[in-house]
C-alpha cells in the first residue's frame, strides 16, 4: 500500500493561521484521504482538537517533548537518537544529493527514517538510485523530496511507482518546497495505484484556503488546483470538447470539482461563439455569428486579454441591435 503523508500543517506556523482556518484545512485533508496528516506543535496547540477520521503525526521540536502529547500515535523529529527511532518517532534525515546516499549506512539500526532532500535524483538513473537506497537501508523509508529543481512531485510519484509498499511526504501546493499533495495523489489515482475511483471535489475549497492562509497566489494553469486548467479558447479545441470531451483532458474536470469553461478571445472560432450563444438561449444567423466573432477578436486584441461573459453579452446585443436597424 502506498502511504501519502501531508505535512502542510507543519509548514504554516509563520503565517499565523487562525484555529478555525487550521481546523477547516485539516478537515479538508481528511476528506482528501491523506493517509497521515502531519502538524507542528504550534498548530496543534492552536487547534486544541483534531477532526475525526484522520490519522495524525506531530512534528516535535525536540524528542523530549513527546511525553507532552500522549494523544498522538506517531511523531517526527530531526536527527533523532537511535534508541528512540522506529518506535513512535521517525527520524528525519537531510540528504542534499543522491550522491550522499552512502551516509544512510550509519542509520542501518533505525527502524524507520524520513529522507528529506534528494531533489537531484532525476538527473541520475533514478530507478537504480532508488534501488541503491533500499540496499543501503533495509528499514522503512519515507521519502520527502524537496523542490529545488521543480521536480519534487515527479520524484515522489516515481518513488511510489517503484515500490507500492512505500511512503511519500507531500504538502498542499508544495508549500515549504516539497512535492505537491494534490499532484501526487492524482498521479497515483490515475496510475491505478491508490484510491482508484475516488474523486476530489474538495480541491477548489483547498485552493481558496491556501490562498487565504499563506497568501499564495495559485496560477490559473497550476496543475490540479489552477482554476483555468479546463478553460479553452482555441476554436478547434472547443469543437472537440463539445463533441468528445474525453479526448481533450487527462481526466474529467468533475473529478476535482471543476468543469470545462469556454473562454472567448483572439483565438476563438465560430464554434465558441455558437456555444456561448446557446448558453444564453440567443439565436443568430450565420452572418451575425461571423460579425460577432470579428467583434470578439477585435475586442480581445484591443484589451490584450480574453473577454468576460458580460462583455460578450454586450457585443452580442450590439450585433442583434444591428439586425433591427437592417430591417
Number of C-alpha atoms within 10 A of each C-alpha: 11 18 17 25 24 27 27 27 25 21 18 19 15 8 10 14 17 13 16 11 16 22 21 16 19 25 17 19 23 18 15 19 19 23 17 19 24 28 25 22 18 18 23 20 10 16 17 9 10 14 15 9 10 16 18 22 22 26 26 20 14 12 19 8 11 19 9 8 14 8 9 14 13 20 22 25 21 18 16 19 14 14 9 14 23 18 13 15 25 27 27 21 19 16 21 16 13 20 13 11 18 13 13 17 13 11 19 15 14 22 19 22 27 24 22 19 22 23 23 21 19 17 8 11 9 17 13 10 16 17 13 14 16 14 11 16 23 15 15 17 20 22 24 29 30 27 22 13 9 15 17 27 27 18 25 28 19 18 21 23 16 14 13 13 11 17 22 25 28 33 27 23 24 21 20 17 17 28 29 25 27 24 23 23 22 23 18 18 16 14 12 11 15 19 14 12 10 13 15 20 16 16 23 17 15 21 19 15 18 20 14 13 16 16 11 14 12 16 12 14 13 13 16 24 24 17 18 18 19 19 16 21 18 18 21 15 19 26 16 14 18 14 10 10 17 13 11 14 12 9 13 15 17 12 17 19 16 21 15 18 15 22 23 27 27 23 17 24 22 17 19 25 23 16 15 17 17 12 9 9 8 13 12 16 10 11 9 16 19 15 14 22 25 16 19 25 19 14 19 19 15 10 11 11 12 19 18 12 13 9 14 21 15 11 18 23 14 13 17 18 11 12 13 8 7 7 5
